[in-house]
């Protein structure tokens, strides 16, 4: 059995290849060949069961499609670094013949030479390459920006007391959009200080990475930025420079000025898909526009039918989220609802709110930041109600997962929450606007 075919059966998400998860999976799907043999048997059924627990089905289909076409799968710079680190650890494990102890799980004492056997081949005992040699062949399935790399359990809960991870020294004005990168750096659109600031993991002091205190429209200035994302491919920041009516690209490392890539747009939210197509909400024109890479003219993918509350209309769209299927989720601020527009659709569907402004669990009040997980569960910053609400697919009402304890600055309170982001562990980050801080709410239930 070829090593590539083995990976078709053995593939799991990037997060699951962390050594602690990797040890758990190996122990469940690989068993010794018997006696003192240095070879191991790959349990195909156990692997399938593991995939059911840990993979989104569409990711499996996507990987199989790539494998059948024998295409080269693109890995970003950060993916290569991550896989390289795993390779080094596994090579070290193989050479030392020592056990890998992680979180009470122990891998096998001998080098793991994986026998990738189909049902017909299982008795032939033909060894393939080592797991370490094959790890760089793993396919990379791109995750939606701001999404978690792990599947979030439908009944997951988060600690009700948030931990301040940015703005501890009252260094923010009013944070709007935020983005948590793969290395856990938090980027914040600090709107009224006209800048983008970053906090590296564990640090209390911020670094200004774009703009500054002085507003303006020169290439080194910003004016009321509302959202920011990271483009890993170009190692750059993409910024909604709201009051300048433009979207700018700014070098992430030591950048001193930005480049205008979209102009004449009253942007509020921005995101990007795996093809580097940009999606921008145009608040004044009540529409969301997609700009494919290299294109100067965009395509309307949501709204664009004047302001209103019909299913084909929006009312001051703010933040946006694009899933793996390129469906666009929009916080329809003026209509107190969240809309989903399937790619190519002429109208959207209401996935949260839509019952007028209010504070019941079936209502929203001026929704802003939105996230969507692998089950199409929607997470909304319900700004007017100072809470974060989860709406499961098809639900008629939401459940409060953070805040909802009145306006205030205590750890269990919010005051005009704005942007949202997950990190790769499923922890929830909230731009707590009038409290001038970013709160992290730690996930408490397993992600699987």
Secondary structure, DSSP 8 states (H G I E B T S, - for coil): --HHHHHHHH---GGGGSHHHHHHHHHHHEEE-STT-SEEEE-HHHHHHHHHHH--HHHHHHHHHHHHTT------HHHHHHHHHHHHHHHHHHHHT---EETTEE--SS--EEE---TTTTTT------HHHHGGG-------TT--SS---TT--B-SS-EEEE-TTS--S-EEEEEE-TT--EEEEEGGGTEEEEE-TT--S-EEEEE-SS--SSTT--SS--EEEEETTTTEEEEEEGGGTEEEEEETTT---EEEEEES--EEEEEE-TT--EEEEETTTTEEEEE-TT-SS-EEEEE-S-BSSSTT-BSSEEEEEE-TT--EEEEEGGGTEEEEE-TT-SS-EEEEE-S-B-SSTT-BSSEEEEEE-TT--EEEEEGGGTEEEEE-TT-SS-EEEEE-S-BSSSTT-BSSEEEEEE-TT--EEEEEGGGTEEEEE-B-S---
